[in-house]
Amino acid sequence: KLFELPTVAGLAQHIEMLRRSGAGTVNTPIAPVPRNQPLPLSFSQRRLWYLQKVDSNLSAYNIPAAFRIKGALDYAALERALNNVIARQEALRSYVKEIDGQPAQEIAPDLLLSLPVIDLTALSDAEAEAEAARLFHADARRLYDLGKTPLLRATLAKLADDDHVLILNFHHIIADGSSLAIFHRELGLFYEAARNGKRASLPPLPVQYGDFAAWQQEWLKSKAFDTQIAYWRRQLADLPAPLELPIDFDRPALLSHPGARLTRQLSEESTATLKSFSRQRGVTTFMTLFATFNILLSRITGREDIVVGSTIAGRNRPETEGLIGFFINALPLRSDLSGDPSFTLLLERVRDVCLDAYTHQETPFEKIVEELRPPRDPGHNPIFDILFNVADVSERALALSGCEVTKLAPPAPEAKFDVVLHAPETGGKIELAAVYNTALFRAERIALLLEQWATLLDQAVKNPDLAVSRLSLLTESSRAALPDPTEALDNKWKGAIHEMLAARARRAPDSLAVVDPEQSWNYREFDEATHRLANALIASGVQPGDAVAIYAERNSSLVVALFGTLKAGAAFLILDPAYPPARTLDYLRIAQPKGWLQLEGGGKPPEELLSFLESADVRCRMTVPRSKNETLHALSGFATNGTAIRIAAVSPAYIAFTSGSTGEPKGVLCRHGPITHFLPWQKEAFGLTENDRLAMLSGLAYSHLHRDVFTAIYLGATIYIPSATQARSPDQLLNWLEQNAITVLHLTPALGQLLLTGAKTPLPSVRRIFFGGDVLTMNEVAQFRQWAPNAIVGSFYGATETQRAVGYYEITGDAAGNNRASHKTVPLGRGIKDVQLLVLNRSGQLAGIGELGELFVRSPHLAAGYIGDDERTRQMFITNPFTNDPADRLYRTGELARYLPDGNVEWAGRSDRRVNIRGFRVELEEIESVLKRHPTVKDAAVILGEPATSAAENPRAEKRNPKLSRNLIAYVVSTEEDSQSLRDLLYAYTSARLPAYMVPVYFVILNSLPLSPNGKVDYRALPPVRFSAGSAAAAPRNDVEAKLQAIFVEVLGRADIGIDDNFFRVGGHSLLAARAAARIGDAFGVSLALSAFLETPTVTGLATKV
């Protein structure tokens, strides 16, 4: 009411109204209770007792302090004063006694503390100073036994006759910040009296801390408590998960407390402006500071529902004013930043939240937690991990008569939360301070946090009516590390890749270009064959800009087909025979190819495809033999000279498909320009040469295959292609890599994990490994380095629409070997030459460092757009808003990202429902659309998740890469009742229409899908898929089946595997199959071909093969 009625007259009128109406709340006064029975601990004390039980080495709740005392110090008077304070304040004589496992508060009737004096006068001045500091720092971490007195310590270090250091230490369970101010004041008064031989005149304490703890227990039974806890239940309903700031190191499984403190001081002018602004707005300075910090948290985390803890002194009753004890309370302050309010409106919201919380401040935080029962994680604090500490601001100066006393800088504090913020004012200047957990954060990140807070404060008080999204997090110190979105980028073109092939063939015709298990091609042979194929295509009616579909197999004839198509001026489309015919037909309908190249090794196409070819306007249908000699013979009638077709940077080069949210795939028309723009940069940046040996390991439909092929040909190097059998077996593939002395590898993390399941074959020849296509962790990099010890490891970032990799990050040995960050993801890096990775916030501004935003790729070298979908092209390829030049385009990736302090980009999830599955980008809505077409399906929702099988349910489950354990889970509302036959039907239906990586592994039949208040599917409320060992599963009948079942259980991470369960229907995929095959080989001492596993993927079937 002080905020609403800030005058004496107004308050008097309100109090009189309360008295007459009887509407005021009357709290029972705190009164002394008998000491003939155990006293309870307060709720705050109980929490500290519990934490100490969990971690007996916990020193984070020590409160150390040290004072330099110069002058004639009276030791005896100081010791007497110390004991007088202890005698006066029961809390200083208290300890915890456990009765039947429950804590109670005991008070020692008498406690005399001796004041040890450590004489350092024999040391030099510098040595004495250092030793006093060491004593202080060591004492700060000394542990207390809460079951014994004293729970405070005092030590005196003597540096000279007139120079001392007083070292004090309290356990937080008996004192708080306000208590220290009381202790210092009373110690000074008692010291002066003892020094003068007098008795100190202090008013008697009406109650002690134990009385407060007993009163609190009774208060919890009152109507006042019922009113307050009802408020907290309403205020914290549907509580969000605790905020998590971006961290630099892996979060420990259990809370740890190593800490450090950083500060940033506001100028005197800024402080005065801030305080004046707050007065004019009718708020406290704290509220303005708190509101701006909430903006910062919202911008960093992307959350609009922000819960931060705030301390309050907990001394709102007159009986507690002179007491030492643990009174401080924490209030969860929940701020609403939805609707992009102005700072003025947000400040009003924060003011209301704070005042309501203050009105209900008597409820102990521990009681709030007990009542709400939020989900608990041993690595987090309950409800919030960020605390704004404004209660412990009491003056803690010590004055001893006849001496000059100065407080010494404290040792590095321990961190009770992720971040604890303070904002004390000294000398007319507010200091923004942060105590942070060094197990989570580097100093650079916290220093930037404080700088951004100060920057926001300055903008907010100057422009309070501006929407908070318009306030910028860009600071002066960070601008140099971030890209300038107006900088001119080079649009020069180096020529077409097939022209570079011809030039290379002229320079080094006998150098090897392509090698597969059956043959090799030198550059002259390869160039001539592709000229012949191009002329054959042209003679058959293929025209510049037409699409040519290649029904492919991974061998050298594929590379011939790619370059022959390009030389004909056409755009290639690679078709994978492993895809369902329905999916391939979708591709053909969208691409409308005019040519068809069928590689002999790809097998006969399904009838559906042949029917399409008969009916479509396909002018050319040719078969490309697997054999080099047969290919040359088949093309012998066509000229070996080049075509006269002119290719430009914007000419179409190939068509690639990506998943689409409408239920159909999206065809991306890719240009010649981006292909060759990437290659010179890659050669120069990584020192690649014609002596390198590259391996074609990527899937046929994956863009990494282009990178393998085009990089090798541009360099004049050799591309090696393993057989299908070698590519599927980790052991055989590693041997193949070693035998062919491969030097450069392009891998997805999933393919890298497959290699790690093989024999520990070292690959000393590999000097560069480039990862891409999915999130990569530092731990994975460390594992890869074990079998490629000489390799420099880097990570590429790109998308189908960017054609090539557009971002790069090189992983140093120190980063990969840092055990504290082993689960950290490798950053996306920085843009390559003539590419900028722009992280834009909700208002379209360049994000500040650490701010969550959407990632846009700016470059002149992007794909043309989506075939037949101009609207989608306009949505995803936008004009650069910073230049408004239509030729300056940004590609909207849908990825969430942040800038790191060094300017590299860190991946942070997605803003849409796309996911990456083993290197492929998938729109979950496309799978849902396919499912909804089935006549028995009324509704469907699909997520990427992991079955909730606990280690207790399946102790044999191996620790696997989480990316390999995640599978698609489909939740279906059906017209039919749940049954295995229905789930099998839906699996077969989706398998016939989608690639294997898009087929859900688990089908959950529901009566209805959970909906959010706005009527949309609430994906977070979908029930977890659970398996347990109790489910019905056919048991093994002999030792062989038992061993095989154990391997399935281990690899799949679920305990309910029966001997007739299909590996791929219970969570398996090709990469896990390779891992299982390797395990089976080890267990039985046999070499199990992966093809055999694929043919009979059950325990029963495999038992006949081993």
N, C-alpha and C positions, 0 to 999 in steps of 0.2 A: 504493500500500500504506500510505502514511501515514494515509489516511482509515480503512482497515480495522484497522491496527495502530498506534495513535497513541502507543505507549510504547516506550522504549528496549529493554526486555526483549522485547517482541513483535517488533520489527524485527530484533533480533539473532538470535532464534530462526529467523525467516524467511530471513535471509541465510545462516545456517549450513545450512539445508535446501537452498537453491539451490546452495551450494558443493558439498555432498555429492552432490546429484543431477545436477549439471551442467546444470540446466534454465535457468539464467540466460542472458540475451542479452549477449554481449560485443561491444562496438563497438571497432573499431580506433581507437587514439588519433590525434589530429590531430598531424601531424609536418611540419616545414619541408620544402618542395619546392624544387628548383633554380630559380634565376631566369634560367637561360639559354634558356628557352623561354616562349612566351606563357602567361600564367595564365588560367584560365577565369573567366568571370563566374559568380557564384552564380545560382541560378534566380531569386531575387528581383531581382537586378540585371538579368538578361536581360529581365524584364518591363518594368522602367522604361526600359531602352534601347529596347525595342520601342515603348512608348507615346510616347517622344520622337521616334521615327522617324515615327510616325503623325501626331503633332501637334508640329511644331517650335516652336510658341509655348506649349508646356505649362510652366506655372510652378507647378502644383499640388503638385509634389514638392520645392519649396523648403522648407527648414526655417529660418525666420527667428527671431531672438531679439535683444532689446536690453536693456541694463542701464544704469541711472543710477548713476554713480560719483561720490560726493562725497568730497573729500579730496585729499591731495597725490599725484596719480597720476604714476608714472614711465613716460613714454612708451617710452623705450628698453627698460626692463625688460619692459614688456608686449609689445613687438614680439619681443624675444628669447624670452620665454616662449611666445609663439604659435608661433614657428618651432621651438622645442624640441619642442613637442607634435607638430608636423607631421613632424619628423625621427624621432620615436619611433614614430608610428603610420603604417604604410605606406598605409593606406586613404586618408589625407588627401593623399597624393601620387599617388593612382591616377587613371587616366582610361581611356576605352574606345578601343581600337584595332580597326578593322575589317580582317579578313583574309579576302579572297575573300567579302566580304559577311557574314561571321560576326564577332560581337563577341568580343574578348578583353580581358583586364585588363592594362594596362601600369602599371608603377610608375616614376615619375620618381626617379632616384637622388638628386637634390638639388632642393629647392624652398624658396626664400626668399620669404616674403610680406612686403611692406612694409605698414606700418600708416599709411594716410593720415589726416591730422588736418585736419578742416574747421573753420576758426575762425569762430564765430558771435558772438564777443564784441562786435562792432560793432553788433549788433542789440539791441533792447530785450529785456527778459526774456521777455515774451510772444511776441515775434517769434522769438526764439531757440528757445523751446520748440516753437513751431509748425513752424519749419524743421527741427528735429531729428526731429520726428514725420513730416514729409513725407519726409525722407531715409530714415527707417526703412521707411515704407510703400512707397516707390518701390523700395528695394533688395529688399524682400520679393518683388517681382514680376519682378525682372531675371532674364533667361534665362541658362542655362548652355549651353555647348557641351560635350557629354559627351566629345568627342574631344580636349579640351584641359584642361590643368591651369591654375589650381587649380579644384577643384570646391567651394571654400569661399571666403568673403569676410569681411573684417573692416575696419571703418571706425570712426574715432573722431570724434565731434562735440564741439567745445569750446564750452561755454556760458559758462564763466568759468574762472579759473585753477584753481579747486578744484571744478569741476562739469563732468562730461563724460557723454556717452552713447556706449556701446560697441555698435556694430551688427554682429551676426554673422549669417552665412547659410551653410547647408550644403545641398548637393543630397542628397536622400534616398538616392541610389545609393551614397554613401560613409558614411552615418551613419543612426542611428535614435535613438529617445528615450533608450534606455539609454546610447548612445554619447555623447550630449550631457552626461549626468551625468559620464561618465568624462572628457570633454574639459574640463568646467568644473573638476573636481577637479584634473586635471593642470595646467591653465593656472594655477590658484591656487598650486600647489606650485612650479612653475617660476618664476612671478612673484616669489614670496617669496624664492627662492634668488637670482634675478638681482638683485633689489633690494638684497640683502645681500652680493652679490659671491660667492656660494657656488654649488656644484653641487647640484642636487636629487638626493636619494637615492630613486630609484624602482626597484623590482625589474625586471629585464629581462623582456621579453615572450617567452614560449616559442615562440610562433608569431605570424603576422600574418594579416590577413583573407584575403589571397590563398591562404594555406595552407588555410584553412577552405574556400574555394571549391573548391580542388583535391580536398580530402578529401571534400567533398559529392559531387563527380562520381564518385569511386570508391565511395562508400557506396551510390550508386544501383545498383551492380552486385552488392550483397551480399544475403545471405539475409534480413538484417534489413529491407532495403527491400522485398523480396518479401513478407514478412509484413505490413509496414505498408500497402503499396499494396493488398494483398488485403483488408485491413480497410476501407479507404476505398471500394473497389469495392462491398463488401457494404453499407456504411453509406449510400452515396449511390446505390444502385440505384434505378431508376425515379424519378429526381430530378424534383421538381416544378419548374415555371417559377419564376424568381426572384419573390419577393414584391414586389407593387407597392402602396405606400400610395396613397390618393387624392391626386391632385396638383392644383395650382391653375393650372398652365400646361401647355401642350403639351410633351411630352417631345421634346427635340431629337433629330434623326436620329443625330447623333454625340454621344458623351459630352462634356459641358462641365462646368466646375468652379467657377463662381462660388459663393461660400459665405458663411455667416454663422454665428454661434454664439449659442445661447441657453442659459440655465441656470435651474435651480430648486433651491433649497437646502432640504434636509430639516432639521427642527429637531434640536437636540442630543438631545432626548428620543426622537424618532423614530429617529435614528441609533443610539442606544444600544439601543433595543428591537429594531431590525433586526439588529444584530450579535449580541445575546444570543440572539435566535431562531435565527439561523444556527448558532451554536455548539451550541445544544441539539439541533438537528436533524442535526448532523454534516456540515454543508455550509459552504462559504465564503460570505462576503457576496456575492461576485460571483454565485454560483449562485442565490441568492435574488433578486437584482436581475434576473438573466437570465431566470429562470422567470416572474417577474411581467411582464417586458417581452414575453415570448412570448405570454402571455395577451392582452396589449394588441394585439399584432400579429394574433393569431388572431381577436379580436373585430372588428378593423377590416377585415380582408381576408376573413373567412369561411373561412379555411383552417385545417386541423388538422395539416397536415404543414408545419412551419415550419423553414426553413433560414436561419440568420443567421451571419455571419462573426464570429469572435472572434480577437483577436490573442494571440500568445504570444511571449515574449521571444526564444525560439530560442537561449538561452544555457545549455543544460542540461549543458554539458561544461566542466570546470574550465579548459581551455586558453583559453576565450573570455571569461573573466570580465573581463579588463582591456582587451579589444580594442575599438577603434572600428571600426564597419562596419555593414552592413545585414544584421542577423541576424533581425530580427523576422519572424515567420511568421503566416499567417492560417489558421485552422482552420474549416471549415464545420461548425457544430454543428446537428444536425438533431433537432428536438424533436417528440414525438408528443403531441398534445392530444386524440386521439380518445377516445371513451367518456365524455366529460365527467368527467375525474378530479377528485378533491379536490386542493386545493393541496398537501397532504402527499404524495399519490401523484405529482403532477406534479414536485415537487421531487426525489423519488427518481429519476424518469426523467431529469431534467436532470442530476442528480449522476452517474448512470451514463454518460450521453452525454459529459459533460465529462471524466470520468476516462478513459474509453476514448480520447477524442481526445487527451488529454495523453500517454497511453501511446504514441500513434502520431504524435507531434508533429514528428518529424524529417523527415517527408515534406514537401517544399516544396509550398506551395499551387499553384504554377505546374505542378508535376509532376502533381498531382491533376487539374488541368484538362486537361493534355495526355493523361493516361490515360483520363479519362472522356469527353472530347470532348462536352461539353454543347452544345446549340444556341447559336449565338452571334448576338448582336444588337449592332450598333455603338452603340446608344443605351443599352446595359446593360453592367454588369460580369458576368463569368462566375460562375454559381452563386448569388451573392447580391449585393444592392445595399444591404444594411443591415449595418453592422459595429459590433460592440461592442468598443471598444478599451480593454483593461485592462492591456496590456503596457507601454505607455509612461507609467508612473506614477513613474518614478525621480525623485528630487529633483534638480532642475536649477538649483539655486541656485549663484551664483558668489561666491566669497569672494576678495578681494584685500587683502592685508595693508596696514594703514594707511588703508583706505578703507571707506566705508559703501556697500554695493552693494545696489540693489533692482532687481528685474526689472520691466520695463515691460509694459503690456498689449500683446499682439500685435495686428497688423492683422487685418482680417476674414480668416478662414482660407479657403482654397480647399477645395472639397468633392471628395474622391476617390470618394465613394460618395453615394447618395441621402441617407443619414443615417449619421453616425458618432456613437456614444454613448460617453460617458465617465462615470465615477462616482468622482472623486477625493474624498478626505476631507481637510479642513483645519479645524483648530480644533475637532475633535470633531463636525463636521457633514459629512455626505455631500452632495456637490453633483451633482445629475443634470444632465448637460450634453449638448447635441446640436449637432454641426456639420452643417449641412444645405445642400443644393443650392438656391440661390435661383432657379435657372432652373426649378425644379419646384414649390417651396413658398413660401407666404407665411409670414411670421413668426407670425401668429396661429395657424396650424395646428400649427406645431411647439411653440409655447408651450402649447397645449392638450394636445398629446401628452405633454409633460413633466408637466403637471398631472394627467392621467389616470394616468400611471405612478405618481406619488406617491400618488394616491388608491388605486390597486390595492395598492400595497405596504402601506399602512396597513390595508386590509381583510384582506389575505392573512395577515399575521403575527398578526392578532387572531382570525381565523377559519380556521385552516389546514385544518380538516376539511370546510369548505364546498366544494361542487362549484364549479369555476372559473366555470361559467356563471352562478352566483348572485352573483358579484362584480360590482358596478355600476361603469360608466364615467361615471355622472353626477357632475359636479363642482359645487361651489357656484357657480362663475362661469358655468356653462352653463345652470343650471336656468331662469333668467329668460327665456332665448331659446327654450325648448321648451314645447310645449303641456302643459297639465295635464289628464290624461285623466279627472279627476273633475269638471271644471268643468261647470256646467249649461249646456246649449245650448237655444236658443229653438226651440220646435216650432210656433210660430204659423203659420197659413195665411192667405195673402192672397186666396184665392178662385181660381176656375178661370180659365184663360186665355181661354176662349170668353166668359165673363162680362165680362172686361176688354175684349174686342172689342166687345161690345154697348154698353158704356159709352163707348167711344171713338167709336163710330158716332153716338151721341147728341150728343157734344160737337163733333165735327168731321166731319159726314157727307160733306162734299165733298172731304176730303183723300184723296189717292191711297193705296191700301192695297197693291195688287198690280199689277205691270206685266210683261207678257211681250211677245214680238215681235208678237203679233197684236192685243192689246187691253189695256185697263187697267180696274181696278175701283176705285171709291172706297169709303170705309168703309161708306156706307149700302147701296150695291149688294151689297157683299161680305157684310155682316151679314145682309141680307134673304135672299140666296141660300142662305147656310148655314143659316138658320132653316128655309127651305123644304125643303132637303135633309134636315135632321134630322127634320122632320115626315114626310117621305116614308119615311124609314127606319123610324120608329116605326109608321107605318101599315102597313108591310110585315111587321111582326112582330119587329123588332129591339128587344130589351129592354135595360134598364140592365145594364152589366157584360158584355154580349155583345161578341164580337170581330167587326170588320168588316174584311175584306181589301180592299185597294185595289190593283188591278192598274194600275200607275202610269206616268205620263210626267211629265217635268219641265216643267210649265207651270202657268198660273194655276188650271186646273181641279183640280190636285192640292191646292192650298191650300184651295179650296172643299171638297173631299172630306174633308180632315183636320178642318176646323172643323165641318162638318156632322155628321161621326161623333161628335165630342166633344159637340156640343149634344144629340145623341140619347142621351147617357149611355153610349155604347159606347166600346170601345177599338179604335184603328185598327192595322192591320198593313200596312205598305207592302211591296208585292211588285215586284221589279225584273224586267221582261220579259227582260232580258239573262241572267238566271240560268238554269241548266239546269232543265228541268221536274222532274227527280228531286229537286233541291234545294228547289224551290218546294213540291213535294208534301210533303216533310218538314215544312216550315213549316206547311202547312195541316193536316196530321195532328195536329201538336202544338197549334196554336192553336184548331182546331175553330171556324172563324168561322161566324156565323149570318147575316152579310151579305156581299155581294160588290159592290164598286163597280169597274166597268171603265171606265178613262179612255179616251176614244176614240182618243187618240194613242198608246196603248200597244200597239195592234195586237190581232189575234185571238189568244187564248191557245192554247197547244198542246192537242192532243186529250187528253193525259193529265190536264191540269187541268180541262178541260170534263167529262171522265168523273167526276172526283172531285166536281165541283159537282153533277152529276146524282145521285150516290149519297149525298152528305153531307146533313146537316140544315141546308141553307142556305135561310133563309126569304125572303131578299131578294136579288135580282140586278138591278142597275141599271147603265146606261151613262151616264157623265157626258160630255156633248159637250165638245169643245175650245173651241168658240166661246162667248163670253159670252152672246150673244143666244140661241143655241140652248139653252144651259143654262137661262137664265131662262124660256124658252118651255116647256122640258120639265118644269120645276118649278112652272109657273104655277098648277097646281091645288092647291098646298099653301100653308098659311098662312105669313105672314111674321112672326108673333109667336113669342116664345120658347116652349120646352117647359116643362112643369111638373116636369121631372125635377130632383131635388136631387142635387147632386154634393158629395162630401166629399173631404178631402185624401187619404184612403186609397182612393178610388174608382179603378178601373183607367182609364188614359188611352191607353196604347198597348202593343203587344207588340214587342219587339226581339229579334233572334236573334244569338247569338254562337256561335263554334265550340265543339264539345264533345269531350271526350277519349274518349267511348265510341263514337265513330263517327257520332253524330247531333248535329245542332245543338241548342243549349239555348235555350229560349224564356224570356225575362225579362219578367215582368209588371211594368209600370211605372205609377206612381201619378200622380195629379194634383198632389199636394202639392209634390214636388220641382221641377216645371216652373216654377211661379210663385215659388217661394222664391228661385231664382237670379236672376230678372229684375230685381227692385228693387235688389238689390245691384249688379248689372252696370251699371244705369243710373246709380246714384250714384257707384260707384267710377270709372267711365270718362267721366262727363259726357255720356252719350248722350242724344239729344233726338229729338223728332218730326221735326226737319229732316234727320235722317240718312237716308242711302240705303244699304240693304243688298243684297247679291247672293246669290242662291241658286246656289251653285257645287258643293255637295256631291253625292255619289252618292245615289241613291234609298234605298239600304239603310243609309245612314250617319247617325249621330245628329247630325252637324253640320247636317244639313238642318233638323232641329227647331230648332236654335239660331238659324239664319238666320230662319226663319219666325216663331217665337214671340217673338224679340227685337224684330223689326220691329213686330209687331202690338201687343205690350205698350207700346212707345214711342209708338204712333200714327204710326210712320214708314212708309216705303215699301220693299217687297221687290221687287227687279228680278230677272227670270229670263231668261237668255240662251237663244238657240235651241240645238238640239243641235249644229249645225254650228259656231256660235260657241264653244260650250263645249269643242269638241275641238281647235280651232286656237289655239295660243298667240298668234299675231298678231291674229287676229280677236277673241279674248277680251280682249286688252289694249285694242284699239280700242273695244270695247263698254264696258269699264269706264270708259274716258276719256269717251266720248260721254255716258254716263249719269251721270257725275260721282259715282260710287260713293264713299262716305265710310268705310264700315266693311266689312272683309273677314274672314270666317272661313275659314281655309285649313288643309289638312294640309301638312306640309313637302314631300311629293311633289307636290302640286298647285302649291305655290310654285315648285318646281324646274321644273315644266312652263311656268309663266309666264316664268321666266327664260330659256327657250329662244327666246322670241319677240323681236320687234323691241324696241329700247330705248325704248319709249314711256313717257314720264314720266307718273305719275299724281298730280298735285299735290293732287287733291281727297281722296285717301285719308288719313284722319287717325288711323285705328286699324286695326291688323292683329292678329288673334288667331289663333295657331297652336294646333294640337292634334292628337292622334291618333298621334303618333310622335315619336321623338327629334329634336330640333332643335339645330343647332350654331350657335355664335356667328358662324362664317364665313357660314353661310346668311343669318343676320339682316343682316349687313353687305351682302350682295348684294341682299337685298330692299329695303334702304333706298335703294339707288341708283335704283330706279324709283318708289319712294314716299318722297321725301325729307322730306315733312311728317308722316309716320306715326309714331305711337308704337307700338312692337312689343311684344307680350306673348305668353305661352305659357300655355295652359290645360291642366290635367290632369284626366282623368276616365275613366270606364269605362262600359260598357253598364249595369252594375249600379248605378252611382251616378246614372244618368239624365242629369245635367247635369255641367258642369265643376265640380270640387270643389277644385281647387288653381289658383293663378295666380302667375306670375312676370313682372315687367316688366323688359325688357332696356334698360338705359341705353345711351346712345351710347358711353360710355367702354368698357363691357364688350364691346359688339359690335365696336368698332374696335381692340381689343387684339390685335395680331398674335401675341402670345405665347400667347394662349388661343383662337385662331381655331377649333380643332378640339374645344374643350371643349363638352360638351352643355349646353344651357340647363337650369337646375334646374326641377324640378316646381313649386317655390315653396312657399307656405303655403296652409293651408286658407282658403277663403272664409268668409263669415259663417256661423256655426253649423255649421262643418265643421272637424274636426281631422285632420291627416295624422299618424298615429301610426306611428312606426317602432319595432317591437318586436323584441327579440333572441330568441334560442332559448329562453330561460327565461320568455318572456312579459313581461319588464320593458321599460320605456321605454328605448330605446337611448340611449347617450351620443352626443355629437357625434362624427361620424366613424365610429361603430360600424355595421357592416353588419347590417341586419335586414330583416324583411319589412314592407311598407307595408300598414297598415290604414286605412280611411277611417271615421271616427266622425262620425255625423250622424243627426239624426232624419229626414233627407230622403233616404232611400235607396229603391231599388226594393223591391217586395214580396217577390220571390224568383223561383224557377224553376218554370215551369208543369209540374205533374205530377211534380215531383221534390222532395219534402219533405226527403229525406235530404241532397241536394246543397244545398238552401237552408240547412239547419242547419249544414252544414260551412262554407259561405262567408259566411253572415250570423250572426255569433256574438254572444253577450251580452258586453258590456264587462266584462272581468275586474276592472277597477279599481272598478266600482260594483256589479256583479252585479245590475243592474236589467234584467229581460228586455226592457223597452221601449228600453233604451239599447244600440243595435246597432253592431257594427263590421263592415265588409265587408272580407274577406280578398282582397287584390288579386293575390297571387302575385308582385308586383313586389319586387325587392330595392332597398333605398334606404339613404341615410345622411342624417343632419342635417349641414348645413354650419354653420360657426361662428356665422353670423347667424341660425340657426334655419330657414332654407329647407331644403327636401328635395331631395336630389340622387338621380337615378335611377342604379341600379347593376346592371341586368339583371333576370333573373327567377329564381325559385326552382323553377319548373316548366318544362314544354316548350312554353309558349305563346310566340308570336312576333308581332311587328307587321309586317304587309306592306302598305305604301302606305296606312297608316291603319286597317287592319282587323286585329283580334286573331284569331289562328289557333292552334288546338290541333293540333300536329303529329300527335298520336296519332289524331285524327279522319281525317287523310289516310291514315295507315298502315292504319286499320281498313277504309277504303274499298278500298284496294289489296288487302288480304288476302282480300277477298270475290271477287276475280277467280279463276276456276278454275285459271289457270296459275301463280298466286303462292302460294308456300309461306310466305314471310316477307317483311317489308318494314320499312325504317327511313327516315325522312324528316328532313332537316335544312334549315336556311336557311343557305346558303353562297354562295361566289363561286368560280367556276372558277379554277384556279391557272394563269392565263396570264401569263407574265412579260412585262415591257416589252421584253425582248430578243426574245421570240417575236413580239410584236405592238407594234412601236414606234409604230404609228399610233393605238393605243388612247388615247382622250381621258381626261383626268382627270375622273372623274365622281363625283357624290355616291355614297358607298358604299351608301346605302340603295337607290338605283336599280339598283346592280349586283348586289345579292344576289337570288338566286332559290332556289326550292325544288328540292332535289335528292333524288330517290327512289332508294334502294338496294334492289334486289329480288332475292330468291332464287326462281328460277322452275323449273318442271318442263320448260321449253323452253330451248334454247340461245340465247345472246345473238345478236340480229340486229336490224337496223333495223326490220323489220316487227313484232317483238315490242315494241320501244320505242314505235312508232307506235300499236300496239294499246292499250298501257297509257295512253298520252296521251289517246287517244280515249275510253277507258273512264272515266278520271277527269274528263275535260272534260264528259262527259254527266251527271255526278253532283255536281260541285262548282263553285262560282263560279270565274271565271277566275283570281282572285288566289290560289286555293288549289290550283291545278293545277301539279304539278311540271313544271319546264322540262326537267330532265335526268333520265334514267333510267339507272342503272348496274346491270348484271346481275352478281351475284356468286354464287359457289358456296355461300357461307355468310356470315352476319353475324358480325363480331367480337364476342366476349363478354368481359365482365369476370370476375374471379374468382368473383363471386357469381351468375354465370350470366345476367346481364342484358346487353342490347345495349350495347356500348362505343361510343358515338357518336363519341368523339374518335378512335377507331382506324379509322373509315371512311376509305377512300382518297380523296384529293382528285380532283376532276374536272379532268382536264388536256386542253388543246387545244394543238395546235401547227400551224405553217404547213405541216407535212409531211403532214397528213391529206388524204385524197382529197376534192377539192371541184371541182365543175365551174367551169372558168375562164371569165372574160368573153370575149365574142367581138368586142366593139367598144368604142369609147371611152366610149359612154354607159353600157354595163354595167360597165366598169372604174370609172367615177366612182361609180356607185351601189354597187358592191361595196365601194369604199373607205369610203363613208359608213356602210355596215352594219358594217364592221370597226371603224371609229372609235367608233360609238355603242355597239355591243355589247361591245367590248373583247376580241374574239377574232379570230384571224387565219385561221381555217379556213372562212370563209363561202363557199359556192358560189352560183352565180347562180340555182339552183333551190331553195335553202334557204328555208323559211318563216321569216320574221322572228320569229314568236312561238314557233317550235319550237326556236330556237337561242338563247334567252335574252331575247327581247324581251317587252315588255308595253306597255300603252296609253300610258304616260307616255314611255317610250323611243321609241315609234312617233311620238308628237308631235314629239319632238326630231329624229328622223330625217327626218320630213316637212319640218321647218323647214330642216334642212341641205340637203335636196334642192332646196327652193325657192331657197335662196341659190346653190347650185352651178349650177343651170340657168336661173336668172332666170325661174322660173315660180311660179305659186301652186298648189301641190299640195294639194288637199283631203285632210284626214285620212281621210275616208271612202274615197277612192280607194286610199289606202295599205292600209286595212283589207280592202278587197276583193281586192287583188292584192299580198300582202305578200312578194313575191319580187323579186329583181333583174330577172329575165326579165319578169315582169308589169309592173313599174313602168317598165321601159324603153320600153314601148309607150305610156305615158301622159305622158312628159316630152319 
